[in-house]
């Protein structure tokens, strides 16, 4: 069953632009992006659990890999 979600205007604009470039529907592009993100997390170079551990103080952020560190910093920025 289809569900709706609210996305920031800038994200939605990027989704629409990419969907048009690839001749996909907006929903198709969002689905692709979510699956791609999940594949990246499962590949091991980026482990979401490690980012979460750093965010809640169970892991020193200095121990994060490059991609994890970027995600950690992005999450901190969004909290402000």
N, C-alpha and C positions, 0 to 999 in steps of 0.2 A: 504494500500500500504506500502511496506517495506521502511524503511528509514535507513540511515547509520549515525553513530556518531563516533567521534574519542575519544578513551579512552587511558589513560596513560598505558604504557607497563606493569607496576606492577598491575594495576587493571585488565587488559586483561588477564594476567597470572593467577590471582586469579579466574577470571570468568571461564577460561578454566579448571582449576583444579577442581573447585566445580562442573562444568557441567559434567565432566568426573566421579567424585565420585557419582553423583546422576543419571547418565546415562541420562542426558538431552542434548539437543542441546545448543550451546552457546546462541542463541537467546532466547531459552526457559528459560535458567537460568537468563538472564538479565530481561526478562519479569517478572519472579517470584520475583526477587529482587525488581524491581520497585513497584510491587503490594504489596509486604510485607512492603516496606517503606511507601507507602501511607496508609496502614492499621495502622501502628504504629503512624503516624501523626494524623490520625482520632481517635485513641483510647484516646487521651487526655493527655497522659503522656509526650508527646513531641508535641509541637505546633510550627510549622514552622513560623507562623506569629509572635510569641514572639521572636524567634531567629532573625528574620529580624528586628523587632523593636529594639532589643538590638544592632544589627549591625549598624543601622542608628541613634542611640542615643535617641530613643524615650522611651526606657526602660532601667533601670539600670540593668546591667548584673548580679548583686548580687541577683536579683529577679528571675532569671532563675532556673528552676528545673534541676536536675542533668543531664539528657539526653540533655536538651536544652543547658546547659552550655558547655557540650562537643562539641555539634554541633557549638556553637558560637565560641569556641576556635579554632576548626578545620577551620572554615571559616576565622578567623583572620590570622591563620598560612598560609593559602593558598594565602592570599592577599600579603604576603611579597615576 
